[in-house]
Structures are given as structure tokens and as C-alpha cells.
């Protein structure tokens, strides 16, 4: 066997050893999401120091973005969050709203936005960021099918995450899942609001989350509700908001007349 092949084989063996060692070190480093059934399927919560993939159809981009924001808020440990997206993503989905981040419970001052010119730049930036242990999480947002994100690129991101302890979140819009080294893979859709009067239907964000891949547990599909004040997910509540009682000193007809 030639020297070049021996060196390549040694390099691959070293990479495999680092992956296996990192898995042992970080296998118990999980954060509970707040939804009991989901946390049970994830063996206690979402694993840190690995890569998680979130897929959605193009029209479900807003729901998937909100879900990823929730995941990032749970795993970032109040450290800075780096969000990498392609330049043209804002043309497809619009810019991320800092007030929206605050309303969902994330501190906009901890969010650093990076706009990459192309997929190669986005992947390179994400790999460098995942190697920085000062960050809490890195979100890589890619739109559409991208041949540049293959199994080799996925392994590179996973190795960087495992070496630093930083969690990577892949947000893939309008794309089909391909082989990767991701710990989990989700398909996201917006969940229906609970039935009721229109004036009371505005409540906590709800997600129809399907776990398509789980390396260390079962898969499933759940309705997950995000609690903005607690900054965690939960089972969907029957009544998302309290209803004010009718004033005792006023009749129902008087209330209706005033409303009209």
C-alpha cells in the first residue's frame, strides 16, 4: 500500500475515533425541551454538541424558523447564537425580526446574523463557528436542494460540533432529506389553533413536529406548543389564554350593546 493511501487511512481512522470518543463524552449532555413525550423519545432531551436537521416545505418556512428558534433557545445556555443564512433567503422568506425573537423569548442581543454569498461560504462559516466553544448554538439555514451539502460536509460539521460542544441546527427549506450524520431529523408544519371564538384563538405558537430520525430512540409525531414566558415547549393546552368573566354589575345585554 502506498504512503498516500496509508496516510489517508490513518486520517479516516482518526476521524472515526474522534467521533466515537465525542459521542461517549457528550451522550449524557442533553437539555429537556419541556414536552414529556418528546423528551422521553429523545432519552431525556435534545442532545448538545451534535447536528440536528429541521426540514419543511417552502410555505412552512415560518413555522420551521420558529421551531428552530425554540430549539436554539433551549440549547444555547444563554451563550451567543450565530445564525448563518444565504443572501437570497430574505427574498424567499423575509428578514428575521428582532422583535419577533424577543417575543418568542430569545434575547436579540445574543443573536449574530451572518449572510453568506453562496452555499460554500455558508458551510465554511458554519464549520468555523461550530469549532468556537464560546458559542451556544449555530443555525445554518439553506434554501432548496444543494449538492454542496453532502455526507462529507455533514461529517465536517459534526466533528466541529463534537470537538467544541456547540450544537448545530440545520434549517432546510424546500429540500429533501439526504444521508447525513445528524443526530435527529425533523419535519415541521404549522399546527392548527385550538377551536374557539376568533377573538380567543390567538395563543402560543404551535408546531406539528414529526421526528423522522432519532439515532438513540424512537420516532414519532407530536403537537408541540411553545411557551414564550417559560422559553420551553409543552403539550398543547386546551385553553391557551384565560377568558375574562362578565362584570357582575352589568347584564349580558348591556355588554353586547356596548360591543356593538
VENWO-V921194 format. One record per residue. RES is the residue in three letters. PHI is phi as a letter, one per 40 degrees, with the letter a starting at -180 (none if undefined). PSI is psi in radians with two decimals (999 if undefined). OMEGA is omega as a letter, one per 20 degrees, with the letter a starting at -180 (NA if undefined). Layout:
# VENWO-V921194
res:RES phi:PHI psi:PSI omega:OMEGA
res:RES phi:PHI psi:PSI omega:OMEGA
This chain:
# VENWO-V921194
res:UNK phi:none psi:2.35 omega:a
res:UNK phi:c psi:2.81 omega:r
res:UNK phi:c psi:-0.63 omega:r
res:UNK phi:c psi:-0.72 omega:r
res:UNK phi:c psi:-0.67 omega:r
res:UNK phi:c psi:-0.74 omega:r
res:UNK phi:c psi:-0.72 omega:r
res:UNK phi:c psi:-0.72 omega:r
res:UNK phi:c psi:-0.72 omega:r
res:UNK phi:c psi:-0.67 omega:r
res:UNK phi:c psi:-0.78 omega:r
res:UNK phi:c psi:-0.74 omega:r
res:UNK phi:c psi:-0.67 omega:r
res:UNK phi:c psi:-0.70 omega:r
res:UNK phi:c psi:-0.76 omega:r
res:UNK phi:c psi:-0.71 omega:r
res:UNK phi:c psi:-0.69 omega:r
res:UNK phi:c psi:-0.69 omega:r
res:UNK phi:c psi:-0.83 omega:a
res:UNK phi:c psi:-0.70 omega:r
res:UNK phi:c psi:-0.73 omega:a
res:UNK phi:c psi:-0.64 omega:r
res:UNK phi:c psi:-0.69 omega:r
res:UNK phi:c psi:-0.74 omega:a
res:UNK phi:c psi:-0.72 omega:a
res:UNK phi:b psi:0.07 omega:a
res:UNK phi:c psi:-0.41 omega:r
res:UNK phi:c psi:0.02 omega:a
res:UNK phi:c psi:1.52 omega:a
res:UNK phi:b psi:2.71 omega:r
res:UNK phi:b psi:2.25 omega:r
res:UNK phi:c psi:2.40 omega:r
res:UNK phi:c psi:-0.37 omega:r
res:UNK phi:h psi:-0.36 omega:r
res:UNK phi:c psi:1.99 omega:a
res:UNK phi:d psi:-0.80 omega:a
res:UNK phi:c psi:-0.70 omega:r
res:UNK phi:c psi:-0.78 omega:r
res:UNK phi:c psi:-0.61 omega:r
res:UNK phi:c psi:-0.76 omega:r
res:UNK phi:c psi:-0.56 omega:a
res:UNK phi:c psi:0.20 omega:r
res:UNK phi:g psi:0.71 omega:r
res:UNK phi:h psi:-0.25 omega:r
res:UNK phi:i psi:-3.08 omega:a
res:UNK phi:c psi:2.24 omega:a
res:UNK phi:c psi:2.40 omega:r
res:UNK phi:c psi:2.95 omega:r
res:UNK phi:g psi:0.51 omega:r
res:UNK phi:a psi:-3.07 omega:r
res:UNK phi:b psi:2.35 omega:r
res:UNK phi:b psi:2.41 omega:a
res:UNK phi:b psi:2.37 omega:r
res:UNK phi:b psi:2.04 omega:a
res:UNK phi:b psi:2.72 omega:r
res:UNK phi:a psi:2.79 omega:r
res:UNK phi:c psi:2.81 omega:a
res:UNK phi:d psi:-0.67 omega:a
res:UNK phi:c psi:-0.14 omega:r
res:UNK phi:b psi:0.30 omega:a
res:UNK phi:c psi:-0.64 omega:a
res:UNK phi:c psi:-0.76 omega:r
res:UNK phi:c psi:-0.79 omega:a
res:UNK phi:c psi:-0.66 omega:r
res:UNK phi:c psi:-0.75 omega:r
res:UNK phi:c psi:-0.68 omega:r
res:UNK phi:c psi:-0.77 omega:r
res:UNK phi:c psi:-0.66 omega:r
res:UNK phi:d psi:-0.73 omega:r
res:UNK phi:c psi:-0.79 omega:r
res:UNK phi:c psi:-0.78 omega:a
res:UNK phi:c psi:-0.69 omega:r
res:UNK phi:c psi:-0.58 omega:a
res:UNK phi:c psi:-0.66 omega:a
res:UNK phi:c psi:-0.19 omega:a
res:UNK phi:c psi:-0.21 omega:r
res:UNK phi:f psi:0.64 omega:a
res:UNK phi:g psi:0.31 omega:r
res:UNK phi:c psi:2.94 omega:r
res:UNK phi:c psi:2.57 omega:r
res:UNK phi:b psi:2.21 omega:r
res:UNK phi:b psi:2.21 omega:a
res:UNK phi:b psi:2.01 omega:a
res:UNK phi:b psi:2.23 omega:r
res:UNK phi:a psi:2.73 omega:r
res:UNK phi:c psi:2.69 omega:a
res:UNK phi:d psi:-0.77 omega:a
res:UNK phi:c psi:-0.02 omega:r
res:UNK phi:c psi:-0.61 omega:r
res:UNK phi:c psi:-0.47 omega:r
res:UNK phi:c psi:-0.53 omega:a
res:UNK phi:c psi:-0.75 omega:a
res:UNK phi:b psi:-0.16 omega:a
res:UNK phi:g psi:2.86 omega:a
res:UNK phi:c psi:2.63 omega:r
res:UNK phi:c psi:2.40 omega:a
res:UNK phi:c psi:2.17 omega:r
res:UNK phi:c psi:-0.63 omega:r
res:UNK phi:c psi:-0.58 omega:r
res:UNK phi:c psi:-0.69 omega:r
res:UNK phi:c psi:-0.74 omega:a
res:UNK phi:c psi:-0.69 omega:a
res:UNK phi:c psi:-0.53 omega:a
res:UNK phi:c psi:-0.16 omega:r
res:UNK phi:h psi:0.00 omega:r
res:UNK phi:c psi:2.50 omega:r
res:UNK phi:c psi:1.96 omega:a
res:UNK phi:d psi:-0.40 omega:a
res:UNK phi:c psi:-0.28 omega:r
res:UNK phi:c psi:0.02 omega:a
res:UNK phi:b psi:2.16 omega:r
res:UNK phi:b psi:2.12 omega:a
res:UNK phi:c psi:2.35 omega:r
res:UNK phi:b psi:2.17 omega:r
res:UNK phi:b psi:2.07 omega:a
res:UNK phi:c psi:2.57 omega:a
res:UNK phi:c psi:-0.55 omega:a
res:UNK phi:a psi:3.13 omega:a
res:UNK phi:c psi:-0.74 omega:a
res:UNK phi:d psi:-0.76 omega:r
res:UNK phi:c psi:-0.69 omega:r
res:UNK phi:c psi:-0.75 omega:r
res:UNK phi:c psi:-0.74 omega:a
res:UNK phi:c psi:-0.76 omega:r
res:UNK phi:c psi:-0.74 omega:a
res:UNK phi:c psi:-0.72 omega:r
res:UNK phi:c psi:-0.74 omega:r
res:UNK phi:c psi:-0.70 omega:a
res:UNK phi:c psi:-0.68 omega:r
res:UNK phi:c psi:-0.41 omega:r
res:UNK phi:c psi:-0.09 omega:a
res:UNK phi:c psi:1.92 omega:a
res:UNK phi:c psi:0.01 omega:r
res:UNK phi:c psi:-0.27 omega:a
res:UNK phi:c psi:2.73 omega:r
res:UNK phi:c psi:-0.64 omega:a
res:UNK phi:a psi:2.72 omega:r
res:UNK phi:b psi:2.20 omega:r
res:UNK phi:b psi:2.18 omega:r
res:UNK phi:b psi:1.99 omega:a
res:UNK phi:b psi:2.09 omega:r
res:UNK phi:b psi:2.41 omega:a
res:UNK phi:b psi:2.27 omega:r
res:UNK phi:g psi:-3.09 omega:r
res:UNK phi:c psi:2.32 omega:a
res:UNK phi:b psi:2.00 omega:a
res:UNK phi:c psi:-0.35 omega:a
res:UNK phi:c psi:-0.48 omega:r
res:UNK phi:c psi:1.56 omega:r
res:UNK phi:b psi:-2.95 omega:a
res:UNK phi:c psi:-0.60 omega:r
res:UNK phi:c psi:-0.80 omega:r
res:UNK phi:c psi:-0.66 omega:r
res:UNK phi:c psi:-0.74 omega:r
res:UNK phi:c psi:-0.67 omega:a
res:UNK phi:c psi:-0.75 omega:r
res:UNK phi:c psi:-0.72 omega:a
res:UNK phi:c psi:-0.76 omega:r
res:UNK phi:c psi:-0.72 omega:r
res:UNK phi:c psi:-0.73 omega:a
res:UNK phi:c psi:-0.74 omega:a
res:UNK phi:c psi:-0.53 omega:a
res:UNK phi:c psi:-0.51 omega:a
res:UNK phi:b psi:-0.39 omega:a
res:UNK phi:g psi:0.09 omega:r
res:UNK phi:c psi:2.45 omega:a
res:UNK phi:c psi:2.35 omega:r
res:UNK phi:b psi:2.35 omega:r
res:UNK phi:b psi:2.03 omega:r
res:UNK phi:c psi:2.10 omega:r
res:UNK phi:b psi:1.89 omega:a
res:UNK phi:b psi:1.92 omega:a
res:UNK phi:b psi:2.40 omega:r
res:UNK phi:f psi:0.77 omega:a
res:UNK phi:b psi:2.71 omega:r
res:UNK phi:c psi:2.42 omega:r
res:UNK phi:c psi:2.45 omega:r
res:UNK phi:b psi:2.88 omega:r
res:UNK phi:d psi:2.38 omega:a
res:UNK phi:a psi:3.08 omega:r
res:UNK phi:c psi:0.32 omega:a
res:UNK phi:c psi:2.52 omega:r
res:UNK phi:c psi:-0.77 omega:r
res:UNK phi:b psi:2.76 omega:r
res:UNK phi:b psi:2.23 omega:a
res:UNK phi:b psi:2.62 omega:r
res:UNK phi:b psi:2.16 omega:a
res:UNK phi:b psi:2.42 omega:r
res:UNK phi:b psi:2.74 omega:r
res:UNK phi:c psi:2.36 omega:r
res:UNK phi:c psi:2.64 omega:r
res:UNK phi:c psi:2.53 omega:r
res:UNK phi:c psi:2.71 omega:r
res:UNK phi:c psi:2.63 omega:r
res:UNK phi:c psi:2.57 omega:r
res:UNK phi:i psi:3.10 omega:r
res:UNK phi:d psi:2.60 omega:a
res:UNK phi:d psi:-0.62 omega:a
res:UNK phi:c psi:-0.30 omega:a
res:UNK phi:b psi:0.10 omega:a
res:UNK phi:c psi:-0.27 omega:a
res:UNK phi:c psi:1.90 omega:a
res:UNK phi:b psi:-2.63 omega:a
res:UNK phi:c psi:2.61 omega:r
res:UNK phi:c psi:2.42 omega:r
res:UNK phi:b psi:2.45 omega:a
res:UNK phi:b psi:2.39 omega:r
res:UNK phi:c psi:1.70 omega:a
res:UNK phi:b psi:2.10 omega:r
res:UNK phi:b psi:2.09 omega:r
res:UNK phi:c psi:1.84 omega:a
res:UNK phi:c psi:-0.50 omega:a
res:UNK phi:a psi:2.33 omega:r
res:UNK phi:a psi:1.88 omega:a
res:UNK phi:c psi:-0.41 omega:a
res:UNK phi:b psi:0.45 omega:r
res:UNK phi:a psi:-3.04 omega:a
res:UNK phi:c psi:2.87 omega:r
res:UNK phi:b psi:3.06 omega:a
res:UNK phi:i psi:-3.06 omega:a
res:UNK phi:a psi:2.28 omega:a
res:UNK phi:a psi:2.76 omega:r
res:UNK phi:c psi:2.09 omega:a
res:UNK phi:b psi:2.22 omega:a
res:UNK phi:b psi:2.35 omega:a
res:UNK phi:c psi:2.18 omega:r
res:UNK phi:c psi:1.85 omega:a
res:UNK phi:c psi:-0.66 omega:a
res:UNK phi:c psi:-0.72 omega:r
res:UNK phi:c psi:-0.22 omega:a
res:UNK phi:f psi:0.89 omega:r
res:UNK phi:a psi:2.86 omega:r
res:UNK phi:c psi:2.90 omega:r
res:UNK phi:a psi:3.01 omega:r
res:UNK phi:c psi:2.62 omega:a
res:UNK phi:c psi:2.34 omega:r
res:UNK phi:c psi:2.64 omega:r
res:UNK phi:c psi:-0.72 omega:a
res:UNK phi:b psi:1.70 omega:a
res:UNK phi:c psi:-0.39 omega:r
res:UNK phi:b psi:2.51 omega:r
res:UNK phi:c psi:2.62 omega:r
res:UNK phi:b psi:2.23 omega:a
res:UNK phi:c psi:2.43 omega:r
res:UNK phi:c psi:2.68 omega:r
res:UNK phi:c psi:2.32 omega:r
res:UNK phi:d psi:2.36 omega:a
res:UNK phi:c psi:-0.44 omega:a
res:UNK phi:c psi:0.10 omega:a
res:UNK phi:b psi:2.39 omega:a
res:UNK phi:c psi:2.83 omega:r
res:UNK phi:c psi:-0.68 omega:a
res:UNK phi:c psi:-0.60 omega:r
res:UNK phi:c psi:-0.65 omega:r
res:UNK phi:c psi:-0.74 omega:r
res:UNK phi:c psi:-0.71 omega:a
res:UNK phi:c psi:-0.72 omega:a
res:UNK phi:c psi:-0.67 omega:r
res:UNK phi:c psi:-0.60 omega:r
res:UNK phi:c psi:999 omega:NA
